[in-house]
């Protein structure tokens, strides 16, 4: 939930969809959806936020969810 609140996502529809998935216990799908939209919308992320995403991906056993996000890192 904190990662979503701190995310660069701006689309209310996407944010609502991720909250909906979380509220129904679909944490992995919600996380993947959030990461996919960050990548698809080419939203810049900080190294700190990327590290938090990577830690969550490792915890969930889905490290592939964050691989492409390195392209979006800002200083």
N, CA, C and O atoms as a Tripos MOL2 file, in Angstrom:
@<TRIPOS>MOLECULE
protein
  300   299    75     0     0
PROTEIN
NO_CHARGES

@<TRIPOS>ATOM
      1 N           0.8260   -1.1820    0.0000 N.3       1 UNK1
      2 CA          0.0000    0.0000    0.0000 C.3       1 UNK1
      3 C           0.8820    1.2610    0.0000 C.2       1 UNK1
      4 O           0.5980    2.2290   -0.7060 O.2       1 UNK1
      5 N           1.9510    1.2290    0.8040 N.am      2 UNK2
      6 CA          2.8450    2.3910    0.8510 C.3       2 UNK2
      7 C           3.5240    2.6300   -0.4870 C.2       2 UNK2
      8 O           3.7010    3.7740   -0.9070 O.2       2 UNK2
      9 N           3.9010    1.5470   -1.1540 N.am      3 UNK3
     10 CA          4.5410    1.7080   -2.4590 C.3       3 UNK3
     11 C           3.5900    2.3470   -3.4600 C.2       3 UNK3
     12 O           4.0100    3.1580   -4.2850 O.2       3 UNK3
     13 N           2.3420    1.9960   -3.3940 N.am      4 UNK4
     14 CA          1.3550    2.6080   -4.2860 C.3       4 UNK4
     15 C           1.1900    4.0860   -3.9550 C.2       4 UNK4
     16 O           1.1600    4.9250   -4.8560 O.2       4 UNK4
     17 N           1.0840    4.4070   -2.6800 N.am      5 UNK5
     18 CA          0.9130    5.8040   -2.2680 C.3       5 UNK5
     19 C           2.1170    6.6570   -2.6560 C.2       5 UNK5
     20 O           1.9680    7.8440   -2.9450 O.2       5 UNK5
     21 N           3.3090    6.0590   -2.6640 N.am      6 UNK6
     22 CA          4.5260    6.7970   -3.0160 C.3       6 UNK6
     23 C           4.8640    6.7020   -4.5030 C.2       6 UNK6
     24 O           5.8440    7.2920   -4.9560 O.2       6 UNK6
     25 N           4.0700    5.9750   -5.2460 N.am      7 UNK7
     26 CA          4.3810    5.7470   -6.6580 C.3       7 UNK7
     27 C           4.1630    7.0080   -7.4920 C.2       7 UNK7
     28 O           3.4510    7.9260   -7.0870 O.2       7 UNK7
     29 N           4.7930    7.0280   -8.6650 N.am      8 UNK8
     30 CA          4.5940    8.1560   -9.5740 C.3       8 UNK8
     31 C           3.3270    8.0370  -10.4150 C.2       8 UNK8
     32 O           3.0800    8.8740  -11.2840 O.2       8 UNK8
     33 N           2.5250    7.0090  -10.1660 N.am      9 UNK9
     34 CA          1.3000    6.8210  -10.9480 C.3       9 UNK9
     35 C           0.3720    8.0240  -10.7930 C.2       9 UNK9
     36 O           0.1970    8.5540   -9.6950 O.2       9 UNK9
     37 N          -0.2090    8.4350  -11.8930 N.am     10 UNK10
     38 CA         -1.1300    9.5740  -11.8570 C.3      10 UNK10
     39 C          -2.5230    9.2160  -12.3450 C.2      10 UNK10
     40 O          -3.4810    9.9430  -12.0810 O.2      10 UNK10
     41 N          -2.6410    8.1120  -13.0480 N.am     11 UNK11
     42 CA         -3.9450    7.7030  -13.5840 C.3      11 UNK11
     43 C          -4.8350    7.1990  -12.4520 C.2      11 UNK11
     44 O          -4.5290    6.2010  -11.8000 O.2      11 UNK11
     45 N          -5.9260    7.8980  -12.2350 N.am     12 UNK12
     46 CA         -6.8680    7.4970  -11.1820 C.3      12 UNK12
     47 C          -7.4210    6.1020  -11.4410 C.2      12 UNK12
     48 O          -7.6760    5.3500  -10.5000 O.2      12 UNK12
     49 N          -7.6060    5.7570  -12.6950 N.am     13 UNK13
     50 CA         -8.1240    4.4350  -13.0470 C.3      13 UNK13
     51 C          -7.1480    3.3510  -12.6250 C.2      13 UNK13
     52 O          -7.5500    2.3550  -12.0240 O.2      13 UNK13
     53 N          -5.8800    3.5310  -12.9310 N.am     14 UNK14
     54 CA         -4.8680    2.5460  -12.5630 C.3      14 UNK14
     55 C          -4.7520    2.4490  -11.0450 C.2      14 UNK14
     56 O          -4.7060    1.3480  -10.4950 O.2      14 UNK14
     57 N          -4.7060    3.5710  -10.3810 N.am     15 UNK15
     58 CA         -4.6020    3.5920   -8.9210 C.3      15 UNK15
     59 C          -5.7990    2.8680   -8.3030 C.2      15 UNK15
     60 O          -5.6420    2.0730   -7.3760 O.2      15 UNK15
     61 N          -6.9600    3.1420   -8.8090 N.am     16 UNK16
     62 CA         -8.1790    2.4890   -8.3170 C.3      16 UNK16
     63 C          -8.1110    0.9760   -8.5550 C.2      16 UNK16
     64 O          -8.4860    0.1920   -7.6830 O.2      16 UNK16
     65 N          -7.6340    0.5690   -9.7300 N.am     17 UNK17
     66 CA         -7.5090   -0.8610  -10.0440 C.3      17 UNK17
     67 C          -6.5390   -1.5560   -9.0860 C.2      17 UNK17
     68 O          -6.8100   -2.6590   -8.6130 O.2      17 UNK17
     69 N          -5.4210   -0.9120   -8.8080 N.am     18 UNK18
     70 CA         -4.4400   -1.5110   -7.9000 C.3      18 UNK18
     71 C          -5.0200   -1.6120   -6.4890 C.2      18 UNK18
     72 O          -4.8570   -2.6390   -5.8310 O.2      18 UNK18
     73 N          -5.6910   -0.5660   -6.0180 N.am     19 UNK19
     74 CA         -6.3550   -0.6340   -4.7110 C.3      19 UNK19
     75 C          -7.3860   -1.7610   -4.6810 C.2      19 UNK19
     76 O          -7.4940   -2.4850   -3.6920 O.2      19 UNK19
     77 N          -8.1330   -1.9030   -5.7570 N.am     20 UNK20
     78 CA         -9.1460   -2.9540   -5.8390 C.3      20 UNK20
     79 C          -8.5010   -4.3390   -5.7070 C.2      20 UNK20
     80 O          -8.9870   -5.1890   -4.9600 O.2      20 UNK20
     81 N          -7.4200   -4.5540   -6.4280 N.am     21 UNK21
     82 CA         -6.7170   -5.8300   -6.3470 C.3      21 UNK21
     83 C          -6.1950   -6.0750   -4.9300 C.2      21 UNK21
     84 O          -6.3070   -7.1830   -4.4070 O.2      21 UNK21
     85 N          -5.6310   -5.0500   -4.3210 N.am     22 UNK22
     86 CA         -5.1330   -5.1910   -2.9500 C.3      22 UNK22
     87 C          -6.2530   -5.5350   -1.9780 C.2      22 UNK22
     88 O          -6.0830   -6.3760   -1.0950 O.2      22 UNK22
     89 N          -7.3820   -4.8900   -2.1420 N.am     23 UNK23
     90 CA         -8.4970   -5.1200   -1.2230 C.3      23 UNK23
     91 C          -9.0880   -6.5210   -1.3640 C.2      23 UNK23
     92 O          -9.8090   -6.9870   -0.4820 O.2      23 UNK23
     93 N          -8.7810   -7.1900   -2.4730 N.am     24 UNK24
     94 CA         -9.2690   -8.5440   -2.6980 C.3      24 UNK24
     95 C          -8.1670   -9.5900   -2.5050 C.2      24 UNK24
     96 O          -8.3010  -10.7350   -2.9380 O.2      24 UNK24
     97 N          -7.0810   -9.1820   -1.8510 N.am     25 UNK25
     98 CA         -6.0160  -10.1230   -1.5250 C.3      25 UNK25
     99 C          -5.1250  -10.5270   -2.6820 C.2      25 UNK25
    100 O          -4.4110  -11.5260   -2.5960 O.2      25 UNK25
    101 N          -5.1590   -9.7800   -3.7430 N.am     26 UNK26
    102 CA         -4.3550  -10.0740   -4.9360 C.3      26 UNK26
    103 C          -3.0840   -9.2230   -4.9400 C.2      26 UNK26
    104 O          -2.8560   -8.4300   -5.8540 O.2      26 UNK26
    105 N          -2.2560   -9.4000   -3.8970 N.am     27 UNK27
    106 CA         -1.0750   -8.5630   -3.7370 C.3      27 UNK27
    107 C          -0.0950   -8.6780   -4.8980 C.2      27 UNK27
    108 O           0.4010   -7.6660   -5.3920 O.2      27 UNK27
    109 N           0.1880   -9.9010   -5.3360 N.am     28 UNK28
    110 CA          1.1400  -10.0820   -6.4320 C.3      28 UNK28
    111 C           0.6430   -9.4520   -7.7240 C.2      28 UNK28
    112 O           1.4110   -8.7970   -8.4290 O.2      28 UNK28
    113 N          -0.6180   -9.6400   -8.0390 N.am     29 UNK29
    114 CA         -1.1820   -9.0460   -9.2460 C.3      29 UNK29
    115 C          -1.2080   -7.5220   -9.1410 C.2      29 UNK29
    116 O          -0.9420   -6.8260  -10.1200 O.2      29 UNK29
    117 N          -1.5220   -7.0130   -7.9700 N.am     30 UNK30
    118 CA         -1.5260   -5.5560   -7.7600 C.3      30 UNK30
    119 C          -0.1250   -4.9920   -7.9510 C.2      30 UNK30
    120 O           0.0500   -3.9560   -8.5940 O.2      30 UNK30
    121 N           0.8590   -5.6650   -7.4000 N.am     31 UNK31
    122 CA          2.2460   -5.2140   -7.5190 C.3      31 UNK31
    123 C           2.7010   -5.2390   -8.9760 C.2      31 UNK31
    124 O           3.3000   -4.2800   -9.4620 O.2      31 UNK31
    125 N           2.4160   -6.3270   -9.6630 N.am     32 UNK32
    126 CA          2.7910   -6.4420  -11.0650 C.3      32 UNK32
    127 C           2.0930   -5.3840  -11.9110 C.2      32 UNK32
    128 O           2.6980   -4.8020  -12.8120 O.2      32 UNK32
    129 N           0.8260   -5.1400  -11.6210 N.am     33 UNK33
    130 CA          0.0670   -4.1150  -12.3450 C.3      33 UNK33
    131 C           0.6920   -2.7450  -12.1420 C.2      33 UNK33
    132 O           0.8710   -1.9880  -13.0970 O.2      33 UNK33
    133 N           1.0230   -2.4300  -10.9060 N.am     34 UNK34
    134 CA          1.6340   -1.1350  -10.6000 C.3      34 UNK34
    135 C           2.9680   -0.9810  -11.3290 C.2      34 UNK34
    136 O           3.2110    0.0470  -11.9600 O.2      34 UNK34
    137 N           3.8240   -1.9850  -11.2490 N.am     35 UNK35
    138 CA          5.1260   -1.9160  -11.9190 C.3      35 UNK35
    139 C           4.9710   -1.8240  -13.4350 C.2      35 UNK35
    140 O           5.6950   -1.0790  -14.0960 O.2      35 UNK35
    141 N           4.0330   -2.5770  -13.9740 N.am     36 UNK36
    142 CA          3.8070   -2.5430  -15.4230 C.3      36 UNK36
    143 C           3.3770   -1.1590  -15.8920 C.2      36 UNK36
    144 O           3.8520   -0.6760  -16.9190 O.2      36 UNK36
    145 N           2.4850   -0.5230  -15.1490 N.am     37 UNK37
    146 CA          2.0260    0.8070  -15.5530 C.3      37 UNK37
    147 C           3.1130    1.8640  -15.3740 C.2      37 UNK37
    148 O           3.1980    2.8000  -16.1690 O.2      37 UNK37
    149 N           3.9350    1.7270  -14.3520 N.am     38 UNK38
    150 CA          5.0590    2.6520  -14.1940 C.3      38 UNK38
    151 C           5.9510    2.5480  -15.4270 C.2      38 UNK38
    152 O           6.3920    3.5600  -15.9730 O.2      38 UNK38
    153 N           6.2110    1.3230  -15.8580 N.am     39 UNK39
    154 CA          7.0560    1.1190  -17.0300 C.3      39 UNK39
    155 C           6.3680    1.5940  -18.3100 C.2      39 UNK39
    156 O           6.9690    2.3160  -19.1050 O.2      39 UNK39
    157 N           5.1310    1.2000  -18.5080 N.am     40 UNK40
    158 CA          4.4060    1.5540  -19.7310 C.3      40 UNK40
    159 C           4.2510    3.0690  -19.8960 C.2      40 UNK40
    160 O           4.3410    3.5950  -21.0060 O.2      40 UNK40
    161 N           4.0210    3.7500  -18.7950 N.am     41 UNK41
    162 CA          3.8560    5.2060  -18.8490 C.3      41 UNK41
    163 C           5.1840    5.9530  -18.7550 C.2      41 UNK41
    164 O           5.2220    7.1830  -18.7530 O.2      41 UNK41
    165 N           6.2800    5.1800  -18.6770 N.am     42 UNK42
    166 CA          7.6340    5.7460  -18.6060 C.3      42 UNK42
    167 C           7.7450    6.7930  -17.5030 C.2      42 UNK42
    168 O           8.2580    7.8910  -17.7220 O.2      42 UNK42
    169 N           7.2610    6.4420  -16.3240 N.am     43 UNK43
    170 CA          7.2720    7.3600  -15.1940 C.3      43 UNK43
    171 C           8.6250    7.2890  -14.4860 C.2      43 UNK43
    172 O           9.0670    6.1990  -14.1220 O.2      43 UNK43
    173 N           9.2790    8.4100  -14.2870 N.am     44 UNK44
    174 CA         10.5920    8.3970  -13.6380 C.3      44 UNK44
    175 C          10.4790    7.9810  -12.1680 C.2      44 UNK44
    176 O           9.5390    8.3490  -11.4650 O.2      44 UNK44
    177 N          11.4720    7.1990  -11.7300 N.am     45 UNK45
    178 CA         11.5130    6.7740  -10.3320 C.3      45 UNK45
    179 C          12.9170    7.0010   -9.7770 C.2      45 UNK45
    180 O          13.8990    7.0040  -10.5200 O.2      45 UNK45
    181 N          12.9950    7.1860   -8.4840 N.am     46 UNK46
    182 CA         14.2900    7.3790   -7.8310 C.3      46 UNK46
    183 C          14.9260    6.0210   -7.5390 C.2      46 UNK46
    184 O          14.2560    4.9880   -7.5400 O.2      46 UNK46
    185 N          16.2220    6.0490   -7.2920 N.am     47 UNK47
    186 CA         16.9200    4.8120   -6.9330 C.3      47 UNK47
    187 C          16.3520    4.2380   -5.6330 C.2      47 UNK47
    188 O          16.2390    3.0210   -5.4830 O.2      47 UNK47
    189 N          16.0010    5.1060   -4.7100 N.am     48 UNK48
    190 CA         15.4330    4.6600   -3.4360 C.3      48 UNK48
    191 C          14.1020    3.9380   -3.6580 C.2      48 UNK48
    192 O          13.8700    2.8690   -3.0930 O.2      48 UNK48
    193 N          13.2380    4.5180   -4.4750 N.am     49 UNK49
    194 CA         11.9450    3.8880   -4.7510 C.3      49 UNK49
    195 C          12.1580    2.5650   -5.4920 C.2      49 UNK49
    196 O          11.4770    1.5830   -5.1970 O.2      49 UNK49
    197 N          13.0820    2.5240   -6.4410 N.am     50 UNK50
    198 CA         13.4030    1.2980   -7.1880 C.3      50 UNK50
    199 C          13.8830    0.2180   -6.2150 C.2      50 UNK50
    200 O          13.5150   -0.9490   -6.3510 O.2      50 UNK50
    201 N          14.7040    0.6050   -5.2370 N.am     51 UNK51
    202 CA         15.2040   -0.3520   -4.2400 C.3      51 UNK51
    203 C          14.0480   -0.8980   -3.3970 C.2      51 UNK51
    204 O          14.0200   -2.0850   -3.0720 O.2      51 UNK51
    205 N          13.1050   -0.0370   -3.0470 N.am     52 UNK52
    206 CA         11.9360   -0.4960   -2.2960 C.3      52 UNK52
    207 C          11.0980   -1.4640   -3.1150 C.2      52 UNK52
    208 O          10.6100   -2.4670   -2.5940 O.2      52 UNK52
    209 N          10.9320   -1.1640   -4.3970 N.am     53 UNK53
    210 CA         10.1980   -2.0730   -5.2830 C.3      53 UNK53
    211 C          10.9260   -3.4160   -5.3950 C.2      53 UNK53
    212 O          10.2980   -4.4730   -5.3560 O.2      53 UNK53
    213 N          12.2470   -3.3650   -5.5320 N.am     54 UNK54
    214 CA         13.0330   -4.5950   -5.6590 C.3      54 UNK54
    215 C          12.9260   -5.4400   -4.3910 C.2      54 UNK54
    216 O          12.8190   -6.6640   -4.4680 O.2      54 UNK54
    217 N          12.9540   -4.8000   -3.2400 N.am     55 UNK55
    218 CA         12.8230   -5.5310   -1.9800 C.3      55 UNK55
    219 C          11.4620   -6.2200   -1.9020 C.2      55 UNK55
    220 O          11.3710   -7.3680   -1.4680 O.2      55 UNK55
    221 N          10.4130   -5.5290   -2.3170 N.am     56 UNK56
    222 CA          9.0780   -6.1180   -2.2990 C.3      56 UNK56
    223 C           8.9910   -7.2550   -3.3180 C.2      56 UNK56
    224 O           8.3840   -8.2900   -3.0420 O.2      56 UNK56
    225 N           9.5860   -7.0690   -4.4770 N.am     57 UNK57
    226 CA          9.5770   -8.1130   -5.5010 C.3      57 UNK57
    227 C          10.2820   -9.3680   -4.9910 C.2      57 UNK57
    228 O           9.8080  -10.4820   -5.2150 O.2      57 UNK57
    229 N          11.4070   -9.1920   -4.3080 N.am     58 UNK58
    230 CA         12.1160  -10.3400   -3.7400 C.3      58 UNK58
    231 C          11.2680  -11.0230   -2.6810 C.2      58 UNK58
    232 O          11.1890  -12.2510   -2.6340 O.2      58 UNK58
    233 N          10.6360  -10.2270   -1.8340 N.am     59 UNK59
    234 CA          9.7890  -10.7740   -0.7800 C.3      59 UNK59
    235 C           8.6250  -11.5850   -1.3550 C.2      59 UNK59
    236 O           8.2260  -12.6090   -0.8020 O.2      59 UNK59
    237 N           8.0960  -11.1040   -2.4690 N.am     60 UNK60
    238 CA          6.9520  -11.7710   -3.0900 C.3      60 UNK60
    239 C           7.3740  -12.8920   -4.0430 C.2      60 UNK60
    240 O           6.5310  -13.6440   -4.5320 O.2      60 UNK60
    241 N           8.6740  -13.0010   -4.3030 N.am     61 UNK61
    242 CA          9.1540  -14.0220   -5.2200 C.3      61 UNK61
    243 C           8.8990  -13.7060   -6.6750 C.2      61 UNK61
    244 O           8.7780  -14.6090   -7.5030 O.2      61 UNK61
    245 N           8.8170  -12.4040   -6.9920 N.am     62 UNK62
    246 CA          8.5580  -11.9730   -8.3700 C.3      62 UNK62
    247 C           9.5900  -10.9290   -8.8160 C.2      62 UNK62
    248 O           9.2150   -9.8210   -9.1990 O.2      62 UNK62
    249 N          10.8820  -11.2700   -8.7710 N.am     63 UNK63
    250 CA         11.9100  -10.2730   -9.1050 C.3      63 UNK63
    251 C          11.8220   -9.7500  -10.5320 C.2      63 UNK63
    252 O          12.2990   -8.6520  -10.8180 O.2      63 UNK63
    253 N          11.2190  -10.5220  -11.4300 N.am     64 UNK64
    254 CA         11.1050  -10.0790  -12.8270 C.3      64 UNK64
    255 C          10.1960   -8.8590  -12.9700 C.2      64 UNK64
    256 O          10.2500   -8.1720  -13.9900 O.2      64 UNK64
    257 N           9.3800   -8.5830  -11.9850 N.am     65 UNK65
    258 CA          8.4420   -7.4530  -12.0590 C.3      65 UNK65
    259 C           9.1560   -6.1060  -12.1160 C.2      65 UNK65
    260 O           8.5890   -5.1260  -12.6010 O.2      65 UNK65
    261 N          10.3950   -6.0470  -11.6250 N.am     66 UNK66
    262 CA         11.0760   -4.7500  -11.5610 C.3      66 UNK66
    263 C          12.2790   -4.6290  -12.4910 C.2      66 UNK66
    264 O          12.9170   -3.5760  -12.5270 O.2      66 UNK66
    265 N          12.6020   -5.6720  -13.2390 N.am     67 UNK67
    266 CA         13.8070   -5.6430  -14.0790 C.3      67 UNK67
    267 C          13.8440   -4.4690  -15.0440 C.2      67 UNK67
    268 O          14.8760   -3.8070  -15.1560 O.2      67 UNK67
    269 N          12.7800   -4.2000  -15.7230 N.am     68 UNK68
    270 CA         12.7620   -3.1460  -16.7440 C.3      68 UNK68
    271 C          12.7550   -1.7450  -16.1500 C.2      68 UNK68
    272 O          13.0060   -0.7770  -16.8690 O.2      68 UNK68
    273 N          12.4790   -1.6130  -14.8730 N.am     69 UNK69
    274 CA         12.3460   -0.2910  -14.2710 C.3      69 UNK69
    275 C          13.6530    0.4720  -14.1690 C.2      69 UNK69
    276 O          13.6410    1.6830  -13.9490 O.2      69 UNK69
    277 N          14.7810   -0.2080  -14.3260 N.am     70 UNK70
    278 CA         16.0720    0.4720  -14.2890 C.3      70 UNK70
    279 C          16.1590    1.5600  -15.3680 C.2      70 UNK70
    280 O          16.8680    2.5520  -15.1970 O.2      70 UNK70
    281 N          15.4470    1.3730  -16.4550 N.am     71 UNK71
    282 CA         15.4590    2.3470  -17.5500 C.3      71 UNK71
    283 C          14.8430    3.6830  -17.1310 C.2      71 UNK71
    284 O          15.0650    4.6980  -17.7920 O.2      71 UNK71
    285 N          14.0860    3.6930  -16.0580 N.am     72 UNK72
    286 CA         13.3410    4.8920  -15.6520 C.3      72 UNK72
    287 C          13.9990    5.6540  -14.5000 C.2      72 UNK72
    288 O          13.4360    6.6290  -14.0030 O.2      72 UNK72
    289 N          15.1810    5.2190  -14.0760 N.am     73 UNK73
    290 CA         15.8300    5.8450  -12.9270 C.3      73 UNK73
    291 C          16.2530    7.2760  -13.2150 C.2      73 UNK73
    292 O          16.7650    7.5980  -14.2870 O.2      73 UNK73
    293 N          16.0230    8.1100  -12.2290 N.am     74 UNK74
    294 CA         16.4720    9.4970  -12.2860 C.3      74 UNK74
    295 C          17.4860    9.6900  -11.1550 C.2      74 UNK74
    296 O          17.5760    8.8660  -10.2460 O.2      74 UNK74
    297 N          18.2250   10.7570  -11.2200 N.am     75 UNK75
    298 CA         19.2370   11.0280  -10.1830 C.3      75 UNK75
    299 C          18.6200   11.3540   -8.8570 C.2      75 UNK75
    300 O          19.3360   11.6050   -7.8880 O.2      75 UNK75
@<TRIPOS>BOND
     1     1     2 1
     2     2     3 1
     3     3     4 2
     4     3     5 am
     5     5     6 1
     6     6     7 1
     7     7     8 2
     8     7     9 am
     9     9    10 1
    10    10    11 1
    11    11    12 2
    12    11    13 am
    13    13    14 1
    14    14    15 1
    15    15    16 2
    16    15    17 am
    17    17    18 1
    18    18    19 1
    19    19    20 2
    20    19    21 am
    21    21    22 1
    22    22    23 1
    23    23    24 2
    24    23    25 am
    25    25    26 1
    26    26    27 1
    27    27    28 2
    28    27    29 am
    29    29    30 1
    30    30    31 1
    31    31    32 2
    32    31    33 am
    33    33    34 1
    34    34    35 1
    35    35    36 2
    36    35    37 am
    37    37    38 1
    38    38    39 1
    39    39    40 2
    40    39    41 am
    41    41    42 1
    42    42    43 1
    43    43    44 2
    44    43    45 am
    45    45    46 1
    46    46    47 1
    47    47    48 2
    48    47    49 am
    49    49    50 1
    50    50    51 1
    51    51    52 2
    52    51    53 am
    53    53    54 1
    54    54    55 1
    55    55    56 2
    56    55    57 am
    57    57    58 1
    58    58    59 1
    59    59    60 2
    60    59    61 am
    61    61    62 1
    62    62    63 1
    63    63    64 2
    64    63    65 am
    65    65    66 1
    66    66    67 1
    67    67    68 2
    68    67    69 am
    69    69    70 1
    70    70    71 1
    71    71    72 2
    72    71    73 am
    73    73    74 1
    74    74    75 1
    75    75    76 2
    76    75    77 am
    77    77    78 1
    78    78    79 1
    79    79    80 2
    80    79    81 am
    81    81    82 1
    82    82    83 1
    83    83    84 2
    84    83    85 am
    85    85    86 1
    86    86    87 1
    87    87    88 2
    88    87    89 am
    89    89    90 1
    90    90    91 1
    91    91    92 2
    92    91    93 am
    93    93    94 1
    94    94    95 1
    95    95    96 2
    96    95    97 am
    97    97    98 1
    98    98    99 1
    99    99   100 2
   100    99   101 am
   101   101   102 1
   102   102   103 1
   103   103   104 2
   104   103   105 am
   105   105   106 1
   106   106   107 1
   107   107   108 2
   108   107   109 am
   109   109   110 1
   110   110   111 1
   111   111   112 2
   112   111   113 am
   113   113   114 1
   114   114   115 1
   115   115   116 2
   116   115   117 am
   117   117   118 1
   118   118   119 1
   119   119   120 2
   120   119   121 am
   121   121   122 1
   122   122   123 1
   123   123   124 2
   124   123   125 am
   125   125   126 1
   126   126   127 1
   127   127   128 2
   128   127   129 am
   129   129   130 1
   130   130   131 1
   131   131   132 2
   132   131   133 am
   133   133   134 1
   134   134   135 1
   135   135   136 2
   136   135   137 am
   137   137   138 1
   138   138   139 1
   139   139   140 2
   140   139   141 am
   141   141   142 1
   142   142   143 1
   143   143   144 2
   144   143   145 am
   145   145   146 1
   146   146   147 1
   147   147   148 2
   148   147   149 am
   149   149   150 1
   150   150   151 1
   151   151   152 2
   152   151   153 am
   153   153   154 1
   154   154   155 1
   155   155   156 2
   156   155   157 am
   157   157   158 1
   158   158   159 1
   159   159   160 2
   160   159   161 am
   161   161   162 1
   162   162   163 1
   163   163   164 2
   164   163   165 am
   165   165   166 1
   166   166   167 1
   167   167   168 2
   168   167   169 am
   169   169   170 1
   170   170   171 1
   171   171   172 2
   172   171   173 am
   173   173   174 1
   174   174   175 1
   175   175   176 2
   176   175   177 am
   177   177   178 1
   178   178   179 1
   179   179   180 2
   180   179   181 am
   181   181   182 1
   182   182   183 1
   183   183   184 2
   184   183   185 am
   185   185   186 1
   186   186   187 1
   187   187   188 2
   188   187   189 am
   189   189   190 1
   190   190   191 1
   191   191   192 2
   192   191   193 am
   193   193   194 1
   194   194   195 1
   195   195   196 2
   196   195   197 am
   197   197   198 1
   198   198   199 1
   199   199   200 2
   200   199   201 am
   201   201   202 1
   202   202   203 1
   203   203   204 2
   204   203   205 am
   205   205   206 1
   206   206   207 1
   207   207   208 2
   208   207   209 am
   209   209   210 1
   210   210   211 1
   211   211   212 2
   212   211   213 am
   213   213   214 1
   214   214   215 1
   215   215   216 2
   216   215   217 am
   217   217   218 1
   218   218   219 1
   219   219   220 2
   220   219   221 am
   221   221   222 1
   222   222   223 1
   223   223   224 2
   224   223   225 am
   225   225   226 1
   226   226   227 1
   227   227   228 2
   228   227   229 am
   229   229   230 1
   230   230   231 1
   231   231   232 2
   232   231   233 am
   233   233   234 1
   234   234   235 1
   235   235   236 2
   236   235   237 am
   237   237   238 1
   238   238   239 1
   239   239   240 2
   240   239   241 am
   241   241   242 1
   242   242   243 1
   243   243   244 2
   244   243   245 am
   245   245   246 1
   246   246   247 1
   247   247   248 2
   248   247   249 am
   249   249   250 1
   250   250   251 1
   251   251   252 2
   252   251   253 am
   253   253   254 1
   254   254   255 1
   255   255   256 2
   256   255   257 am
   257   257   258 1
   258   258   259 1
   259   259   260 2
   260   259   261 am
   261   261   262 1
   262   262   263 1
   263   263   264 2
   264   263   265 am
   265   265   266 1
   266   266   267 1
   267   267   268 2
   268   267   269 am
   269   269   270 1
   270   270   271 1
   271   271   272 2
   272   271   273 am
   273   273   274 1
   274   274   275 1
   275   275   276 2
   276   275   277 am
   277   277   278 1
   278   278   279 1
   279   279   280 2
   280   279   281 am
   281   281   282 1
   282   282   283 1
   283   283   284 2
   284   283   285 am
   285   285   286 1
   286   286   287 1
   287   287   288 2
   288   287   289 am
   289   289   290 1
   290   290   291 1
   291   291   292 2
   292   291   293 am
   293   293   294 1
   294   294   295 1
   295   295   296 2
   296   295   297 am
   297   297   298 1
   298   298   299 1
   299   299   300 2
@<TRIPOS>SUBSTRUCTURE
     1 UNK1         2 RESIDUE 1 A UNK
     2 UNK2         6 RESIDUE 1 A UNK
     3 UNK3        10 RESIDUE 1 A UNK
     4 UNK4        14 RESIDUE 1 A UNK
     5 UNK5        18 RESIDUE 1 A UNK
     6 UNK6        22 RESIDUE 1 A UNK
     7 UNK7        26 RESIDUE 1 A UNK
     8 UNK8        30 RESIDUE 1 A UNK
     9 UNK9        34 RESIDUE 1 A UNK
    10 UNK10       38 RESIDUE 1 A UNK
    11 UNK11       42 RESIDUE 1 A UNK
    12 UNK12       46 RESIDUE 1 A UNK
    13 UNK13       50 RESIDUE 1 A UNK
    14 UNK14       54 RESIDUE 1 A UNK
    15 UNK15       58 RESIDUE 1 A UNK
    16 UNK16       62 RESIDUE 1 A UNK
    17 UNK17       66 RESIDUE 1 A UNK
    18 UNK18       70 RESIDUE 1 A UNK
    19 UNK19       74 RESIDUE 1 A UNK
    20 UNK20       78 RESIDUE 1 A UNK
    21 UNK21       82 RESIDUE 1 A UNK
    22 UNK22       86 RESIDUE 1 A UNK
    23 UNK23       90 RESIDUE 1 A UNK
    24 UNK24       94 RESIDUE 1 A UNK
    25 UNK25       98 RESIDUE 1 A UNK
    26 UNK26      102 RESIDUE 1 A UNK
    27 UNK27      106 RESIDUE 1 A UNK
    28 UNK28      110 RESIDUE 1 A UNK
    29 UNK29      114 RESIDUE 1 A UNK
    30 UNK30      118 RESIDUE 1 A UNK
    31 UNK31      122 RESIDUE 1 A UNK
    32 UNK32      126 RESIDUE 1 A UNK
    33 UNK33      130 RESIDUE 1 A UNK
    34 UNK34      134 RESIDUE 1 A UNK
    35 UNK35      138 RESIDUE 1 A UNK
    36 UNK36      142 RESIDUE 1 A UNK
    37 UNK37      146 RESIDUE 1 A UNK
    38 UNK38      150 RESIDUE 1 A UNK
    39 UNK39      154 RESIDUE 1 A UNK
    40 UNK40      158 RESIDUE 1 A UNK
    41 UNK41      162 RESIDUE 1 A UNK
    42 UNK42      166 RESIDUE 1 A UNK
    43 UNK43      170 RESIDUE 1 A UNK
    44 UNK44      174 RESIDUE 1 A UNK
    45 UNK45      178 RESIDUE 1 A UNK
    46 UNK46      182 RESIDUE 1 A UNK
    47 UNK47      186 RESIDUE 1 A UNK
    48 UNK48      190 RESIDUE 1 A UNK
    49 UNK49      194 RESIDUE 1 A UNK
    50 UNK50      198 RESIDUE 1 A UNK
    51 UNK51      202 RESIDUE 1 A UNK
    52 UNK52      206 RESIDUE 1 A UNK
    53 UNK53      210 RESIDUE 1 A UNK
    54 UNK54      214 RESIDUE 1 A UNK
    55 UNK55      218 RESIDUE 1 A UNK
    56 UNK56      222 RESIDUE 1 A UNK
    57 UNK57      226 RESIDUE 1 A UNK
    58 UNK58      230 RESIDUE 1 A UNK
    59 UNK59      234 RESIDUE 1 A UNK
    60 UNK60      238 RESIDUE 1 A UNK
    61 UNK61      242 RESIDUE 1 A UNK
    62 UNK62      246 RESIDUE 1 A UNK
    63 UNK63      250 RESIDUE 1 A UNK
    64 UNK64      254 RESIDUE 1 A UNK
    65 UNK65      258 RESIDUE 1 A UNK
    66 UNK66      262 RESIDUE 1 A UNK
    67 UNK67      266 RESIDUE 1 A UNK
    68 UNK68      270 RESIDUE 1 A UNK
    69 UNK69      274 RESIDUE 1 A UNK
    70 UNK70      278 RESIDUE 1 A UNK
    71 UNK71      282 RESIDUE 1 A UNK
    72 UNK72      286 RESIDUE 1 A UNK
    73 UNK73      290 RESIDUE 1 A UNK
    74 UNK74      294 RESIDUE 1 A UNK
    75 UNK75      298 RESIDUE 1 A UNK
